Amino acid sequence: MESPATETELCAFFDKHGIAYKTHRHDPVFTVGEAQAARAGMDGGHSKNLFVRDKKKNHALIIVHEDQRVDLKSLATKISFGRLSFASPDRLMTYLGVLPGSVTPFSLLNAHRQATPDYKKILVVIDEKLLSYDLVYFHPLHNAATTSVSPKHLVKFISACGFEPAIVTFEKSPQ
């Protein structure tokens, strides 16, 4: 199942906002390991994307380098949230319009489209390390393709969706 916004609509949004992109097709992937196997020729920063919440129903989309270990306890302190847990599949669909395995910063297009004046904003957190690459890669609202953009255009996309990303330096993951 694709998200409420389609890949075609995502590409139209990119075009409207002057965001350069390139999409690579592959079999559906559900884990970082499967994505690693499918990405021949895609050099750059690859991510894992987590949608979390605290007990006060604050939500955050965490965009980190795929090798980065995320300590939810220390992250909660960094972003001034309460104790974090992963959002349920229902919350993923409600807030981002995607299913587990398809979480992507590009799903902010769905959040942007359904936003109302009382809609709680989602905090968008980007791993500083990911922004050091020439290209970064994400699913285009489904997990049977991967789309590359420059870090500058990623931030431009997030801003065009009405969100201001917080850039966070994560602890270096043990090797």
Phi and psi in degrees as GROMACS dihedral restraints (atoms count N, CA, C in turn):
[ dihedral_restraints ]
;  ai    aj    ak    al  type     phi  dphi    fc
    3     4     5     6     1   -85.7    20    10
    4     5     6     7     1   165.4    20    10
    6     7     8     9     1   -71.9    20    10
    7     8     9    10     1   170.7    20    10
    9    10    11    12     1   -55.2    20    10
   10    11    12    13     1   -41.7    20    10
   12    13    14    15     1   -85.0    20    10
   13    14    15    16     1   140.0    20    10
   15    16    17    18     1   -92.1    20    10
   16    17    18    19     1   167.5    20    10
   18    19    20    21     1   -59.9    20    10
   19    20    21    22     1   -37.3    20    10
   21    22    23    24     1   -61.9    20    10
   22    23    24    25     1   -42.3    20    10
   24    25    26    27     1   -67.3    20    10
   25    26    27    28     1   -36.4    20    10
   27    28    29    30     1   -61.4    20    10
   28    29    30    31     1   -46.2    20    10
   30    31    32    33     1   -64.0    20    10
   31    32    33    34     1   -37.3    20    10
   33    34    35    36     1   -63.8    20    10
   34    35    36    37     1   -38.7    20    10
   36    37    38    39     1   -64.6    20    10
   37    38    39    40     1   -43.7    20    10
   39    40    41    42     1   -57.1    20    10
   40    41    42    43     1   -49.9    20    10
   42    43    44    45     1   -60.2    20    10
   43    44    45    46     1   -43.8    20    10
   45    46    47    48     1   -60.3    20    10
   46    47    48    49     1   -33.9    20    10
   48    49    50    51     1  -102.3    20    10
   49    50    51    52     1    10.7    20    10
   51    52    53    54     1    66.4    20    10
   52    53    54    55     1    36.1    20    10
   54    55    56    57     1  -100.6    20    10
   55    56    57    58     1   115.9    20    10
   57    58    59    60     1   -77.2    20    10
   58    59    60    61     1   138.9    20    10
   60    61    62    63     1  -153.0    20    10
   61    62    63    64     1   162.2    20    10
   63    64    65    66     1  -145.3    20    10
   64    65    66    67     1   133.9    20    10
   66    67    68    69     1  -111.6    20    10
   67    68    69    70     1   135.9    20    10
   69    70    71    72     1  -114.2    20    10
   70    71    72    73     1   128.2    20    10
   72    73    74    75     1   -89.0    20    10
   73    74    75    76     1   145.1    20    10
   75    76    77    78     1  -160.4    20    10
   76    77    78    79     1   172.5    20    10
   78    79    80    81     1   -63.6    20    10
   79    80    81    82     1   154.0    20    10
   81    82    83    84     1   -55.8    20    10
   82    83    84    85     1   139.1    20    10
   84    85    86    87     1  -123.9    20    10
   85    86    87    88     1   146.4    20    10
   87    88    89    90     1  -122.9    20    10
   88    89    90    91     1   -11.3    20    10
   90    91    92    93     1  -134.5    20    10
   91    92    93    94     1   164.6    20    10
   93    94    95    96     1   -59.6    20    10
   94    95    96    97     1   -40.6    20    10
   96    97    98    99     1   -60.5    20    10
   97    98    99   100     1   -43.7    20    10
   99   100   101   102     1   -65.1    20    10
  100   101   102   103     1   -39.1    20    10
  102   103   104   105     1   -65.0    20    10
  103   104   105   106     1   -38.9    20    10
  105   106   107   108     1   -60.9    20    10
  106   107   108   109     1   -39.0    20    10
  108   109   110   111     1   -70.1    20    10
  109   110   111   112     1   -25.1    20    10
  111   112   113   114     1   -93.5    20    10
  112   113   114   115     1    -0.7    20    10
  114   115   116   117     1  -108.4    20    10
  115   116   117   118     1    33.4    20    10
  117   118   119   120     1   -54.5    20    10
  118   119   120   121     1   131.7    20    10
  120   121   122   123     1    81.8    20    10
  121   122   123   124     1     4.3    20    10
  123   124   125   126     1  -106.5    20    10
  124   125   126   127     1    82.1    20    10
  126   127   128   129     1   -83.7    20    10
  127   128   129   130     1   136.1    20    10
  129   130   131   132     1   145.2    20    10
  130   131   132   133     1  -159.2    20    10
  132   133   134   135     1   -90.7    20    10
  133   134   135   136     1   120.5    20    10
  135   136   137   138     1  -108.0    20    10
  136   137   138   139     1   147.8    20    10
  138   139   140   141     1  -123.4    20    10
  139   140   141   142     1   167.4    20    10
  141   142   143   144     1  -124.0    20    10
  142   143   144   145     1   145.8    20    10
  144   145   146   147     1  -126.8    20    10
  145   146   147   148     1   125.2    20    10
  147   148   149   150     1  -118.3    20    10
  148   149   150   151     1   135.5    20    10
  150   151   152   153     1  -110.9    20    10
  151   152   153   154     1   115.7    20    10
  153   154   155   156     1  -124.3    20    10
  154   155   156   157     1   166.2    20    10
  156   157   158   159     1  -148.8    20    10
  157   158   159   160     1   162.0    20    10
  159   160   161   162     1  -112.2    20    10
  160   161   162   163     1  -179.3    20    10
  162   163   164   165     1   -67.7    20    10
  163   164   165   166     1   -20.6    20    10
  165   166   167   168     1   -85.8    20    10
  166   167   168   169     1     9.8    20    10
  168   169   170   171     1    64.9    20    10
  169   170   171   172     1    28.4    20    10
  171   172   173   174     1   -80.7    20    10
  172   173   174   175     1   137.1    20    10
  174   175   176   177     1  -118.5    20    10
  175   176   177   178     1   148.1    20    10
  177   178   179   180     1  -141.6    20    10
  178   179   180   181     1   138.9    20    10
  180   181   182   183     1  -101.1    20    10
  181   182   183   184     1   117.0    20    10
  183   184   185   186     1  -104.5    20    10
  184   185   186   187     1   122.1    20    10
  186   187   188   189     1  -116.8    20    10
  187   188   189   190     1   107.7    20    10
  189   190   191   192     1  -128.8    20    10
  190   191   192   193     1   160.3    20    10
  192   193   194   195     1   -58.4    20    10
  193   194   195   196     1   142.3    20    10
  195   196   197   198     1   -58.0    20    10
  196   197   198   199     1   -25.9    20    10
  198   199   200   201     1   -88.2    20    10
  199   200   201   202     1    -7.1    20    10
  201   202   203   204     1   -74.7    20    10
  202   203   204   205     1   126.6    20    10
  204   205   206   207     1   -83.9    20    10
  205   206   207   208     1   134.5    20    10
  207   208   209   210     1  -111.3    20    10
  208   209   210   211     1   117.0    20    10
  210   211   212   213     1   -91.5    20    10
  211   212   213   214     1   106.0    20    10
  213   214   215   216     1   -61.9    20    10
  214   215   216   217     1   -31.9    20    10
  216   217   218   219     1   -65.8    20    10
  217   218   219   220     1   -49.2    20    10
  219   220   221   222     1   -71.2    20    10
  220   221   222   223     1   -32.3    20    10
  222   223   224   225     1   -63.8    20    10
  223   224   225   226     1   -42.0    20    10
  225   226   227   228     1   -56.3    20    10
  226   227   228   229     1   -41.4    20    10
  228   229   230   231     1   -65.2    20    10
  229   230   231   232     1   -44.5    20    10
  231   232   233   234     1   -60.8    20    10
  232   233   234   235     1   -35.5    20    10
  234   235   236   237     1  -102.6    20    10
  235   236   237   238     1     8.4    20    10
  237   238   239   240     1    59.8    20    10
  238   239   240   241     1    43.1    20    10
  240   241   242   243     1  -109.1    20    10
  241   242   243   244     1   165.8    20    10
  243   244   245   246     1   -77.5    20    10
  244   245   246   247     1  -168.6    20    10
  246   247   248   249     1   -55.4    20    10
  247   248   249   250     1   129.2    20    10
  249   250   251   252     1   -94.1    20    10
  250   251   252   253     1   145.9    20    10
  252   253   254   255     1  -141.8    20    10
  253   254   255   256     1   162.6    20    10
  255   256   257   258     1   -73.5    20    10
  256   257   258   259     1   140.6    20    10
  258   259   260   261     1   -71.9    20    10
  259   260   261   262     1   149.3    20    10
  261   262   263   264     1   -72.4    20    10
  262   263   264   265     1   162.6    20    10
  264   265   266   267     1   -55.4    20    10
  265   266   267   268     1   -36.4    20    10
  267   268   269   270     1   -64.1    20    10
  268   269   270   271     1   -42.2    20    10
  270   271   272   273     1   -66.5    20    10
  271   272   273   274     1   -38.8    20    10
  273   274   275   276     1   -55.7    20    10
  274   275   276   277     1   -46.5    20    10
  276   277   278   279     1   -69.7    20    10
  277   278   279   280     1   -41.1    20    10
  279   280   281   282     1   -64.5    20    10
  280   281   282   283     1   -46.5    20    10
  282   283   284   285     1   -88.8    20    10
  283   284   285   286     1   -39.5    20    10
  285   286   287   288     1  -113.7    20    10
  286   287   288   289     1   -10.9    20    10
  288   289   290   291     1    69.7    20    10
  289   290   291   292     1    28.7    20    10
  291   292   293   294     1  -135.2    20    10
  292   293   294   295     1   164.1    20    10
  294   295   296   297     1   -97.1    20    10
  295   296   297   298     1   161.6    20    10
  297   298   299   300     1   -54.1    20    10
  298   299   300   301     1   140.2    20    10
  300   301   302   303     1    95.2    20    10
  301   302   303   304     1   -11.5    20    10
  303   304   305   306     1  -123.3    20    10
  304   305   306   307     1    14.5    20    10
  306   307   308   309     1   -65.0    20    10
  307   308   309   310     1   133.5    20    10
  309   310   311   312     1  -157.7    20    10
  310   311   312   313     1   151.4    20    10
  312   313   314   315     1   -62.4    20    10
  313   314   315   316     1   -23.5    20    10
  315   316   317   318     1   -67.4    20    10
  316   317   318   319     1   -16.5    20    10
  318   319   320   321     1   -71.6    20    10
  319   320   321   322     1    -8.7    20    10
  321   322   323   324     1   -63.7    20    10
  322   323   324   325     1   -19.4    20    10
  324   325   326   327     1   -60.0    20    10
  325   326   327   328     1   -40.5    20    10
  327   328   329   330     1   -66.6    20    10
  328   329   330   331     1   -43.2    20    10
  330   331   332   333     1   -61.1    20    10
  331   332   333   334     1   -40.6    20    10
  333   334   335   336     1   -62.4    20    10
  334   335   336   337     1   -41.6    20    10
  336   337   338   339     1   -70.8    20    10
  337   338   339   340     1   -32.7    20    10
  339   340   341   342     1   -96.0    20    10
  340   341   342   343     1     0.0    20    10
  342   343   344   345     1   -61.0    20    10
  343   344   345   346     1   136.4    20    10
  345   346   347   348     1  -125.7    20    10
  346   347   348   349     1   167.6    20    10
  348   349   350   351     1   -54.8    20    10
  349   350   351   352     1   -30.9    20    10
  351   352   353   354     1   -97.3    20    10
  352   353   354   355     1     5.2    20    10
  354   355   356   357     1   -68.6    20    10
  355   356   357   358     1   128.2    20    10
  357   358   359   360     1   -70.5    20    10
  358   359   360   361     1   128.7    20    10
  360   361   362   363     1   -67.1    20    10
  361   362   363   364     1   147.2    20    10
  363   364   365   366     1   -95.4    20    10
  364   365   366   367     1   131.2    20    10
  366   367   368   369     1   -77.9    20    10
  367   368   369   370     1   127.1    20    10
  369   370   371   372     1  -105.3    20    10
  370   371   372   373     1   121.7    20    10
  372   373   374   375     1  -117.9    20    10
  373   374   375   376     1   125.8    20    10
  375   376   377   378     1  -116.3    20    10
  376   377   378   379     1   132.8    20    10
  378   379   380   381     1   -66.3    20    10
  379   380   381   382     1   121.8    20    10
  381   382   383   384     1   -54.4    20    10
  382   383   384   385     1   -37.3    20    10
  384   385   386   387     1   -58.6    20    10
  385   386   387   388     1   -38.9    20    10
  387   388   389   390     1   -62.6    20    10
  388   389   390   391     1   -31.3    20    10
  390   391   392   393     1   -77.5    20    10
  391   392   393   394     1    -3.1    20    10
  393   394   395   396     1   -86.5    20    10
  394   395   396   397     1    -6.6    20    10
  396   397   398   399     1   -87.5    20    10
  397   398   399   400     1   158.3    20    10
  399   400   401   402     1   -69.7    20    10
  400   401   402   403     1   -38.9    20    10
  402   403   404   405     1  -131.9    20    10
  403   404   405   406     1   146.8    20    10
  405   406   407   408     1  -125.1    20    10
  406   407   408   409     1   151.1    20    10
  408   409   410   411     1  -124.2    20    10
  409   410   411   412     1   138.0    20    10
  411   412   413   414     1  -148.2    20    10
  412   413   414   415     1   159.5    20    10
  414   415   416   417     1   -69.2    20    10
  415   416   417   418     1   140.9    20    10
  417   418   419   420     1   -90.3    20    10
  418   419   420   421     1    58.8    20    10
  420   421   422   423     1    78.3    20    10
  421   422   423   424     1     5.2    20    10
  423   424   425   426     1  -155.4    20    10
  424   425   426   427     1   166.9    20    10
  426   427   428   429     1  -104.0    20    10
  427   428   429   430     1    24.0    20    10
  429   430   431   432     1  -109.1    20    10
  430   431   432   433     1    20.7    20    10
  432   433   434   435     1  -162.4    20    10
  433   434   435   436     1   163.8    20    10
  435   436   437   438     1  -135.8    20    10
  436   437   438   439     1   133.0    20    10
  438   439   440   441     1  -116.5    20    10
  439   440   441   442     1   133.6    20    10
  441   442   443   444     1  -102.1    20    10
  442   443   444   445     1   143.8    20    10
  444   445   446   447     1  -143.1    20    10
  445   446   447   448     1   162.7    20    10
  447   448   449   450     1   -76.9    20    10
  448   449   450   451     1   155.9    20    10
  450   451   452   453     1   -55.8    20    10
  451   452   453   454     1   -39.0    20    10
  453   454   455   456     1   -59.8    20    10
  454   455   456   457     1   -42.5    20    10
  456   457   458   459     1   -74.0    20    10
  457   458   459   460     1   -28.1    20    10
  459   460   461   462     1   -61.2    20    10
  460   461   462   463     1   -49.1    20    10
  462   463   464   465     1   -63.8    20    10
  463   464   465   466     1   -38.2    20    10
  465   466   467   468     1   -62.0    20    10
  466   467   468   469     1   -42.9    20    10
  468   469   470   471     1   -60.7    20    10
  469   470   471   472     1   -50.0    20    10
  471   472   473   474     1   -58.5    20    10
  472   473   474   475     1   -44.0    20    10
  474   475   476   477     1   -64.8    20    10
  475   476   477   478     1   -40.0    20    10
  477   478   479   480     1   -64.8    20    10
  478   479   480   481     1   -24.0    20    10
  480   481   482   483     1   -84.7    20    10
  481   482   483   484     1    -1.5    20    10
  483   484   485   486     1    94.2    20    10
  484   485   486   487     1    16.1    20    10
  486   487   488   489     1  -118.1    20    10
  487   488   489   490     1   147.1    20    10
  489   490   491   492     1  -111.8    20    10
  490   491   492   493     1   108.7    20    10
  492   493   494   495     1   -70.7    20    10
  493   494   495   496     1   144.1    20    10
  495   496   497   498     1   -95.8    20    10
  496   497   498   499     1   125.7    20    10
  498   499   500   501     1   -92.8    20    10
  499   500   501   502     1   122.3    20    10
  501   502   503   504     1  -122.9    20    10
  502   503   504   505     1   138.1    20    10
  504   505   506   507     1   -92.8    20    10
  505   506   507   508     1   116.8    20    10
  507   508   509   510     1   -89.5    20    10
  508   509   510   511     1   156.4    20    10
  510   511   512   513     1   -60.4    20    10
  511   512   513   514     1   144.4    20    10
  513   514   515   516     1   -65.6    20    10
  514   515   516   517     1   129.8    20    10
  516   517   518   519     1   -71.0    20    10
  517   518   519   520     1   141.0    20    10
  519   520   521   522     1   -66.5    20    10
  520   521   522   523     1   144.7    20    10
